[in-house]
Amino acid sequence: MKDKTPEESSEIKSSKFPNKEEFQMAINDPDLSIINDQDPSLSNSFKIMYNKRVPMEIKLKAKNKEKDLSSFEPIKCKVLIDNEKGNIMPNKIKIELSSENDIYFHFTNVVDEKKFEKIKKEQNLNINFPQFYQLFEKMCENCRTYPSEYICFFILNKQSNSMLKFLKNSDFKFVELLLLEFDISPEDVIKKQINYRFAYLKSKLDYQKKCIKLVGDFILNNNPDILPLILRINDKYNSNVYKFFGKALIGE
């Protein structure tokens, strides 16, 4: 049997695996950016300024003299501003709270300048409306970075609006930093958010499978002896990873 020339071998390798530019184009999957643009939170000219999970204690106010129920979990805090007219100052600031553990957990607070002035007066804030969303972001980051010093409570109340509280543990006492009321989001908004989250996760999973398939093709083409070893290691420590990796490699 005639041996392949170096030129023929090079041609076979390049046909099996894309070059650097093609690989980069495949990794930079456009579908994720398209899905991001379909986020229902962006409707009415809103723009995301902050979007992170913040550790919170969730309290459910009990009826009568029953004991309140509480749990700890990271809640996604999404801060958006509306500057439809292109002004530097936002017209509205929208804050959304959602949970990965409960797809129906979705609360919203929309603050305009008039509503902010009321909050400012009641809580003695020394900032102006344009800095309000930055203050909220700072509170969230403090809770993420210094959880023993800064604490966040979200109090669920079926009888009235729910309340978000930021507290600071100072000299063995808690000092209230900021209080905000939240309304449960309308049913149609919650449904749109659920559909968006499922579509985003599906796109992300497809993207990860494509990346693994490209890496697998590269390994098979350049050093096929390594691939069975990788699969054996994954099979030993996590059978789910093995199944996912194996299916992605063969393009399922």
Salt bridges, closest charged atoms under 4 A:
ASP29 OD1 - LYS210 NZ 3.05
ASP39 OD2 - LYS78 NZ 2.80
ASP68 OD2 - LYS61 NZ 3.46
GLU96 OE2 - LYS94 NZ 3.54
GLU96 OE1 - HIS106 NE2 3.73
GLU100 OE2 - ARG53 NH2 3.11
GLU141 OE2 - LYS52 NZ 3.40
GLU141 OE2 - ARG144 NE 3.22
GLU149 OE2 - LYS168 NZ 3.83
GLU176 OE2 - LYS165 NZ 3.92
GLU187 OE2 - LYS191 NZ 3.55
ASP206 OD2 - LYS202 NZ 3.14
ASP217 OD1 - LYS213 NZ 3.13
